[in-house]
Amino acid sequence: MLDRSNPKTGKIWKKVALQFTYNNNTSTHEFLVSPIGSHAAVLGIKRLETEKPKINWSLHTLAFPIPTPETAYIAQEEEADAEPLKDIPAQYHEFATVFGKEEFNKLPPHWSYDIEIELTEEGPLNSPHYSMTDTKSITLKQWLGDELKARKICPFKLSISLLVMFVPKKDGSCCLLVDYQKLNS
């Protein structure tokens, strides 16, 4: 396979999202799973074009250009918004922390009069099943785990399925969308 021949023991059969760590810098990338002999991993042309490593052909080494702490600090300073509240009316400045990620993950305490939505088994509340890539399936399971842990959602006993989609964001990550149309009708 690495010498442009067909794989003798199998083809690429899976795609997984793995954390890739180099010089204490961690990022998540998709890897294709296939028997590749004694090699632990193969970095493809697309990955090398994206990362632009320095390759020493005589020593058979490559080095990824990782910014020095000074460079990273300067970049972080440049990215920080000097006046984060400039576009928000003054009367709302005291509520600015509510919209931060830390506050978003906090829920108010549960009370004895919390309202629970009781669903019945009447009516079709099942959406068609669509296949999902392994990466998206892992992402969905992680999201469900995080939401259960934060107690934003709770386990459900009825067999109801809703359509779940991942929509790409500008930054390359995905946004999870759940179609609640049938549940709300």
C-alpha positions as CSV (number, residue, x, y, z in Angstrom):
1,M,0.0,0.0,0.0
2,L,2.8,2.4,0.9
3,D,4.6,1.6,-2.4
4,R,1.4,2.1,-4.4
5,S,0.5,-1.6,-4.4
6,N,-2.9,-2.9,-3.4
7,P,-3.1,-3.9,0.2
8,K,-2.8,-7.7,0.5
9,T,-4.3,-8.2,3.9
10,G,-7.3,-5.9,3.6
11,K,-8.5,-2.5,2.6
12,I,-9.2,0.6,4.5
13,W,-12.2,-0.4,6.6
14,K,-12.7,2.3,9.2
15,K,-12.2,6.0,9.9
16,V,-11.5,7.1,13.5
17,A,-10.9,10.4,15.3
18,L,-7.8,10.2,17.3
19,Q,-5.8,12.7,19.4
20,F,-2.5,13.3,17.8
21,T,0.2,14.6,20.2
22,Y,3.5,16.0,19.1
23,N,5.9,18.0,21.4
24,N,3.1,18.4,24.0
25,N,0.7,19.9,21.5
26,T,-2.5,17.8,21.1
27,S,-5.0,18.0,18.3
28,T,-7.7,15.7,17.0
29,H,-7.5,14.3,13.4
30,E,-9.3,11.6,11.4
31,F,-7.2,8.5,10.7
32,L,-8.0,5.7,8.3
33,V,-7.6,2.2,9.7
34,S,-5.9,-0.4,7.6
35,P,-3.2,-3.0,8.0
36,I,0.1,-1.1,7.2
37,G,2.7,-3.6,8.4
38,S,5.2,-2.4,11.0
39,H,4.2,1.3,10.7
40,A,2.3,2.8,13.6
41,A,0.7,5.5,11.4
42,V,1.1,7.1,8.0
43,L,0.7,10.9,7.6
44,G,-0.9,11.5,4.2
45,I,-0.2,14.3,1.7
46,K,-3.2,16.4,2.9
47,R,-2.0,16.3,6.5
48,L,1.5,17.3,5.4
49,E,0.2,20.1,3.2
50,T,-1.9,21.4,6.1
51,E,0.9,21.2,8.8
52,K,3.8,22.2,6.5
53,P,6.5,20.2,8.4
54,K,10.2,20.7,7.8
55,I,11.4,17.5,6.2
56,N,15.1,16.3,6.3
57,W,15.2,13.7,3.6
58,S,18.8,12.5,4.4
59,L,18.0,11.9,8.1
60,H,14.4,10.7,7.4
61,T,12.9,13.1,10.0
62,L,10.3,15.7,10.0
63,A,9.6,18.5,12.4
64,F,6.3,20.3,12.7
65,P,6.6,24.1,13.1
66,I,5.2,24.7,16.6
67,P,5.2,28.3,17.8
68,T,7.5,29.2,20.7
69,P,5.7,30.3,23.9
70,E,6.5,33.9,23.1
71,T,4.9,33.6,19.7
72,A,1.9,31.9,21.1
73,Y,1.5,34.5,23.8
74,I,1.7,37.4,21.2
75,A,-0.9,35.6,19.1
76,Q,-3.1,35.2,22.1
77,E,-2.8,38.9,23.0
78,E,-3.7,39.9,19.5
79,E,-6.8,37.6,19.5
80,A,-8.1,38.9,22.8
81,D,-10.8,41.5,22.4
82,A,-9.7,44.7,24.3
83,E,-13.3,45.8,24.7
84,P,-15.6,42.8,24.8
85,L,-18.6,44.8,26.0
86,K,-18.4,47.7,23.5
87,D,-21.3,46.4,21.4
88,I,-23.5,45.6,24.4
89,P,-25.7,48.4,25.9
90,A,-24.5,49.6,29.3
91,Q,-27.6,48.4,31.2
92,Y,-26.7,44.8,30.2
93,H,-23.0,44.8,31.2
94,E,-23.8,43.2,34.6
95,F,-25.3,40.2,32.9
96,A,-22.3,39.6,30.5
97,T,-21.0,36.6,32.5
98,V,-24.3,34.7,31.9
99,F,-23.4,34.2,28.3
100,G,-20.0,32.7,29.0
101,K,-19.4,28.9,28.7
102,E,-18.8,28.4,32.4
103,E,-22.2,29.9,33.3
104,F,-23.9,28.2,30.4
105,N,-23.0,24.8,31.9
106,K,-24.5,25.7,35.3
107,L,-28.1,24.8,35.8
108,P,-30.4,26.3,38.5
109,P,-31.0,24.0,41.5
110,H,-33.8,21.4,41.1
111,W,-36.9,22.1,43.1
112,S,-39.9,20.0,44.2
113,Y,-42.1,21.9,41.7
114,D,-39.9,21.3,38.6
115,I,-42.1,20.5,35.6
116,E,-41.6,17.2,33.9
117,I,-42.9,16.6,30.4
118,E,-44.8,13.4,30.4
119,L,-44.8,11.7,27.0
120,T,-47.2,9.0,26.1
121,E,-46.6,6.0,23.8
122,E,-49.4,7.2,21.5
123,G,-48.5,8.4,18.0
124,P,-45.5,7.9,15.8
125,L,-42.5,9.7,17.4
126,N,-39.9,7.7,15.5
127,S,-37.8,9.3,12.8
128,P,-36.2,7.2,10.1
129,H,-32.7,5.9,11.0
130,Y,-29.8,7.2,8.9
131,S,-26.3,5.8,9.0
132,M,-23.6,8.0,10.7
133,T,-19.9,7.9,10.3
134,D,-17.9,6.5,13.3
135,T,-16.5,10.0,14.0
136,K,-20.0,11.5,14.2
137,S,-21.3,8.6,16.2
138,I,-18.4,9.1,18.8
139,T,-19.1,12.8,18.8
140,L,-22.8,12.2,19.5
141,K,-22.0,9.7,22.3
142,Q,-19.6,12.2,23.9
143,W,-22.2,15.0,23.6
144,L,-24.9,12.8,25.2
145,G,-22.5,11.9,28.0
146,D,-21.6,15.5,28.7
147,E,-25.2,16.6,28.7
148,L,-26.2,13.7,31.0
149,K,-23.3,14.6,33.3
150,A,-24.3,18.2,33.4
151,R,-27.9,17.1,34.1
152,K,-29.2,19.1,31.1
153,I,-30.8,15.9,29.8
154,C,-31.9,12.7,31.6
155,P,-32.2,9.1,30.5
156,F,-35.4,8.3,28.6
157,K,-37.4,5.1,29.0
158,L,-39.6,5.4,25.9
159,S,-38.3,4.2,22.5
160,I,-38.5,7.5,20.7
161,S,-36.0,8.4,18.0
162,L,-35.5,11.9,16.6
163,L,-33.4,13.0,13.6
164,V,-29.9,14.1,14.6
165,M,-27.6,16.0,12.1
166,F,-24.2,17.5,12.3
167,V,-23.8,20.8,10.4
168,P,-20.3,22.1,9.8
169,K,-19.3,25.4,11.4
170,K,-16.9,27.9,9.9
171,D,-14.1,26.9,12.3
172,G,-14.2,23.3,11.0
173,S,-16.1,21.8,14.0
174,C,-19.6,20.5,13.8
175,C,-22.8,21.7,15.4
176,L,-25.3,19.1,16.6
177,L,-28.9,19.7,15.5
178,V,-31.9,17.7,16.7
179,D,-35.2,17.8,14.8
180,Y,-37.8,18.1,17.5
181,Q,-40.6,18.8,15.0
182,K,-42.5,15.5,15.7
183,L,-42.1,15.9,19.4
184,N,-43.4,19.4,19.5
185,S,-46.5,18.6,17.3
